[in-house]
């Protein structure tokens, strides 16, 4: 071992070569002989010579050829504030230097991440566009025919109209915005790729269809028919009939939880886990028939509107509403939640539209009056608000406007009453389902122009779809984590000392537990009423003694806690340890 150790060892050049391969010429690199010590298996300290690559004048060389980070233009403050993580943590309250240094390093990483996120905005090559009117013109005067004439052929093909005879229709886009699902009240169901107009399936279920919804992919969808909810594939084959979901009116799919949320005529809210086929929640909301329902994309909470003007928020694991918000003095006509899960928009029969802060449960932030009650609401990814009033549909560029403008951004008139309305994700398209068919409207500037292919890819292949489905199943969020504040799971619940003392004091006001004894029946002559009464009394005495002993121990710990507070030492033991030699200590005189 020692003989081999004294030989010269050639160290791998990988690390230094990778660090300088872009800046240092191999002819300028010399081999430097470095000596260090190590132990062999016998414990003897030996010296080993190694040849390590180092450049000439390494400090100056690195300074000359390092990445030109300092020469990059500085970002303006308003751009950095968009991606900031908040103020820096004050390290004055940290006791040890180790954790202070750890927090400083964390702040450096956060600053670097903020700067990188701000610089990557240059990669978002697709800008958002709106209609720019000419002088003395307003955008509300432009009709769909005028917009189609002035856009490219590919965008003009996205505007179409379907005349169907089995309405009124409900509609839903897939999560990536590529596929469209239509369900008619008279039983007509169809799914197709609305961009290429390729039909997946078309059928008549010969029953009333109340609502339709895609699952996590476009290959599966659900139909709320007359009595039960049926699941079909994209070929129209019936996969399953969920008989526990009875007389459903509204459906919402939670893609990150794999939950199909439904509301029926009897007021029951149900959550079906489509990955295992089990109901994870099913209880009565005591709000009557559920006809208005939307889910919050940020936390998965279900928002249900009632005829009393109240919007209640529900979780599948809690049988009471997480929160209630009185929005209107009249029944709510429609509601929606924006794409970021920050604002709730409601409309009532009082002709008002109100915007609420759903995170703080406060508001209304904005309130304005309409000419007629709104029957449909929807918000696009870029904040365009669409409001339908009967046959007319109006679109506004900002739903947080303090005052309703005199003219909307765009206006459209349908032939029949509007029964459903949704913005298409990642497209400047508004889909309208009417009593006589479906219309696809062009709304420039409504969709998100830059999509994340790892999140939603409108052009994904079959292999990519399968991989995404597997990853989504592995990353599925359990229904127990559906709360108003999803960040609660990252916090630590540490009860204060006063809360502990109050909990122990509450034991003094508890009644002794009632002991319920159900003795088994014995054969005739094997037992009697006297023995049974005696056994009952013995068990009651044992339980009473345990209860009294528990109260005494609690009382002792409370007294010791108060002594600890008076002394002011955090690490004083609650009970003083006893010893055999304590009898030789002087005893305290009683006063």
Protein Blocks (a to p, Z undefined) as FASTA:
>chain_A
ZZmmmpccdddfklmmmmmmmmpcfklpccdddddddddfkopacdddddddddehkllm
mmmmgccfklpccddfklmmmmpgbjaddfklpmblklmmmmmmmmmmmmmmmmmmmmmm
mmmmbccddddddehiafklpcfklmmmmmcfklmmmpccdddfkbccdddddfkopacc
dddfkopacdddfklopafbdcdehiacfbdcddfbfkbccdddfklccdddfkopafbd
cfklghifbdcddfklopacdddfkopacdddfknopafbdcdehlojafbdcddfknop
acdddfkopacdddfkbcbdfbdcdfbfbdcfbdcddfkopaccdddfkopacdddfklo
pajfbdcddfbdcfbdcddfkopacddehjaccddfbfkbfbdcfbdfbdcddfbdcfbd
cddehiacdddddfkbccddddehkacfbdcfklpcckbcfklmmmmmmmmmmmpccfkl
pcfblmlmmpccdddfklmmmmmmmmmmpccdddddddddddehiacfklmmmmmmmmmm
mmmmmmmmmmmmmmmmmmmmmmmmmnopaklcfbdcddfklmmpccdddZZ
